[in-house]
Amino acid sequence: MSIPHTTDLLACAVSAAQTAATHAWTQRHRRMETQSSAAHDIKLVLDQECQIKAAEVIHAAFPDHSILGEESSHDRDESQPRWIVDPIDGTVNFAHGWPLWCTSVAVEHQGRTLAGAIQAPALDECYTATCDQPARLNGEPIAVSTIDQLADALIMTDTNKEPGDFDAGTQLYNRFLHQAQKARVMGSAALDICRVARGHGEGYTALGIYPWDTAAAALILEQAGGKFEIIEKLDDLRFRAVASNGHLHAAIRQIFVETVSTCCAVSE
């Protein structure tokens, strides 16, 4: 079986991301239509609608390819490429009218991400990359920062409602707050990683995250000269991760591992 060229895969990823993101953006007046809610998170009606929009674009171009997404089945044909979709990353931000949200679409085959696109319509930003092309923002090449001292760095972290992880997240934020120049919790993993890719931050840590949150962003970061590392797999899909500009990866990783290990098990 021949795999489509990365140029064709990227074109589809961009189209799917733009289609889904545009639907969310034009329907943002419905942002509080909720399917379900839990501590620190919600599921919106628009999540499902945007997932369908992205899937329609993908299957129109590649009907035999499977899709992994927060709002879709996880079944797949191992012989075919798989698309990984997050229809609205930063759902709580979106629901509250913040601009820090996006649609993320990536495609992988046999464990390798081939192409990815992230569309953030409220910011007018479209990040793209393929495994054989550089990372770009709105068509222009981007690169990570050259900062190599933690005291000069901006580090982004996440929050997590899982037992143990909430305390770990608080401790992580406090350590980065004291050791880095600034620490931030922005609420969109994909955009946080893209911020590192474009040199607007030096690191991002995630206590519990999924492939649809990171597939496109990790490729974009790596093609911009940075590093993305899964620190520990928590189950078949969920994992802990560190992203960085590369220069500070060891320092950020060490703080992450040391801090999380005081609250829950983590692999060295």
C-alpha positions in Angstrom: 0.0 0.0 0.0 1.4 3.4 -1.0 1.1 6.2 1.5 0.0 9.6 0.2 2.6 12.3 -0.2 3.1 14.5 2.8 2.1 17.5 0.8 -1.3 16.0 0.1 -1.7 14.9 3.7 -0.9 18.3 5.0 -3.4 19.9 2.6 -6.1 17.7 4.0 -5.0 18.4 7.6 -5.2 22.1 7.0 -8.6 21.8 5.3 -10.0 19.7 8.1 -8.6 21.9 10.8 -9.9 25.1 9.1 -13.3 23.6 8.4 -13.8 22.5 12.0 -12.4 25.6 13.5 -14.5 27.8 11.3 -17.6 26.0 12.4 -16.7 26.6 16.0 -15.9 30.2 15.4 -19.0 31.0 13.5 -21.1 29.2 16.0 -19.4 30.6 19.1 -22.7 32.2 20.2 -23.6 28.6 21.1 -20.4 28.1 23.2 -22.3 27.3 26.4 -24.4 24.4 24.9 -23.0 21.7 27.1 -23.3 17.9 26.7 -21.7 17.1 30.1 -19.5 18.7 32.7 -17.0 17.5 35.4 -14.5 19.1 37.7 -12.4 21.5 35.7 -13.7 20.4 32.3 -16.8 20.4 30.1 -18.0 18.8 26.9 -19.7 21.0 24.4 -22.2 20.2 21.7 -19.8 22.0 19.3 -17.1 19.5 20.2 -19.1 16.7 18.5 -20.2 18.9 15.6 -16.6 20.0 14.9 -15.3 16.4 15.0 -17.9 15.5 12.4 -16.9 18.4 10.2 -13.2 17.4 10.3 -14.0 13.8 9.7 -16.1 14.6 6.6 -13.1 16.5 5.1 -10.7 13.6 5.9 -12.9 10.9 4.6 -13.7 12.8 1.4 -10.0 12.7 0.6 -9.0 9.4 2.2 -12.1 7.2 2.8 -10.0 4.2 4.0 -8.2 6.1 6.7 -9.2 5.8 10.4 -9.7 8.6 12.9 -8.7 8.8 16.5 -10.3 11.7 18.4 -11.7 12.8 21.7 -15.2 12.5 20.2 -14.8 9.5 17.9 -14.3 5.7 18.0 -10.8 4.4 18.6 -11.1 1.5 16.2 -8.5 1.4 13.3 -7.1 -0.5 10.4 -3.4 -0.8 11.3 -2.4 -0.9 7.6 -3.8 2.5 6.9 -2.7 6.0 8.1 -4.6 7.3 11.1 -5.8 10.8 11.6 -5.8 12.3 15.1 -8.2 15.1 15.8 -9.0 17.4 18.6 -12.0 19.5 17.5 -11.7 22.1 20.2 -8.5 22.1 22.3 -9.0 24.5 25.1 -12.7 23.8 25.5 -13.1 25.7 28.8 -11.3 28.7 27.3 -13.7 28.6 24.3 -16.8 28.3 26.5 -15.8 31.4 28.4 -15.0 33.4 25.3 -11.2 33.4 25.6 -9.3 33.3 22.3 -6.9 30.6 23.4 -8.4 27.6 21.7 -7.8 25.7 18.4 -8.6 22.7 16.2 -5.7 20.2 15.9 -5.5 17.6 13.1 -2.6 15.3 12.5 -2.0 12.1 10.5 0.3 9.2 11.5 1.4 5.9 10.2 3.2 3.1 12.0 3.9 5.3 15.0 5.3 8.3 12.9 3.5 11.5 12.6 3.5 12.6 8.9 1.7 15.9 8.9 -0.2 18.2 11.2 -2.1 21.5 11.3 -3.5 23.6 14.1 -6.0 26.4 13.4 -6.7 29.1 16.0 -9.3 31.3 14.3 -9.7 33.8 17.2 -5.9 34.5 16.9 -5.7 34.2 13.1 -3.0 31.6 13.5 -2.5 28.4 11.4 0.5 26.3 12.4 1.7 23.5 10.0 4.4 21.0 9.6 5.2 17.7 8.0 7.9 15.1 8.8 10.0 16.4 5.8 9.1 20.1 5.9 9.8 22.9 8.4 7.2 24.2 10.9 5.3 27.3 9.8 2.9 29.8 11.1 0.6 31.3 8.5 3.1 30.1 5.9 6.2 31.6 7.4 8.9 29.4 9.0 9.1 29.4 12.8 11.8 28.3 15.2 12.3 27.8 18.9 14.1 30.3 21.1 17.8 30.1 21.9 17.2 30.7 25.7 19.3 28.2 27.7 18.9 29.5 31.2 15.8 28.6 33.2 15.9 31.9 35.0 15.3 33.6 31.6 12.5 31.2 30.5 8.7 31.2 30.3 7.3 27.8 31.2 3.7 26.7 30.7 2.0 24.0 32.7 -1.4 22.3 32.9 -3.8 21.5 35.6 -5.4 18.1 36.1 -8.3 16.9 38.2 -7.0 13.4 38.7 -6.2 12.4 42.3 -2.6 13.3 43.1 -2.2 15.2 39.9 -3.8 18.3 41.2 -1.3 18.6 44.0 1.5 17.8 41.6 0.3 20.5 39.2 0.3 23.1 42.0 3.8 22.2 43.1 5.0 22.2 39.5 3.6 25.7 39.0 5.2 26.9 42.2 8.6 25.5 41.3 8.6 27.0 37.8 7.3 30.3 39.3 10.3 30.5 41.5 13.0 29.0 39.2 11.9 30.4 35.8 11.3 34.0 34.7 7.6 33.3 34.5 5.1 30.4 34.8 1.8 30.3 33.0 -1.3 28.1 32.8 -3.0 28.9 29.5 -5.5 26.1 29.0 -4.7 24.8 25.5 -2.0 22.1 25.3 -1.7 22.4 21.5 -1.3 26.2 21.5 1.1 26.0 24.5 3.4 23.7 22.5 3.1 25.9 19.5 4.1 28.9 21.6 7.3 27.0 22.4 7.7 26.2 18.7 7.6 29.8 17.7 9.9 31.0 20.5 7.2 32.6 22.7 8.0 30.3 25.6 10.6 27.7 26.4 8.7 24.8 27.9 5.4 23.1 28.6 4.6 20.2 30.9 1.5 18.0 31.0 0.5 15.7 33.9 -2.2 13.9 31.9 -2.7 14.4 28.2 -3.9 12.5 25.1 -2.6 12.0 21.5 -5.3 14.3 20.1 -3.9 17.1 22.3 -0.4 16.8 21.1 0.0 14.9 17.8 0.1 17.9 15.5 1.8 20.3 18.0 4.6 17.8 18.9 5.4 17.5 15.2 5.3 21.3 14.7 7.6 21.7 17.7 10.1 19.1 16.6 10.2 20.6 13.1 10.9 24.0 14.6 13.9 22.6 16.5 12.4 21.7 19.8 11.9 18.5 21.7 8.7 16.6 22.8 9.0 13.7 25.2 6.5 11.3 26.7 7.7 10.8 30.2 5.3 8.1 31.3 2.4 6.3 29.8 -0.6 6.1 32.1 -2.8 3.9 30.0 -3.3 3.0 26.4 -3.9 6.7 25.4 -3.1 9.0 28.4 0.5 10.0 29.2 2.7 12.6 30.9 4.9 14.8 28.7 7.4 17.5 28.6 7.9 19.9 25.6 10.8 22.3 25.3 13.0 24.4 23.1 15.6 21.7 23.4 18.2 23.9 25.2 16.3 23.6 28.5 14.8 20.1 28.1 17.0 18.4 30.8 16.3 21.1 33.4 12.6 21.2 32.8 12.4 17.4 32.7 14.3 17.1 36.0 11.9 19.5 37.8 8.9 17.7 36.3 10.1 14.2 37.4 11.2 15.3 40.8 8.0 17.1 41.6 5.5 14.6 40.2 7.3 11.7 42.0 6.5 13.3 45.3 2.7 12.9 44.5 2.5 9.9 42.2 4.7 7.4 40.5 6.6 8.5 37.5 9.3 6.8 35.5 12.9 8.2 35.5 
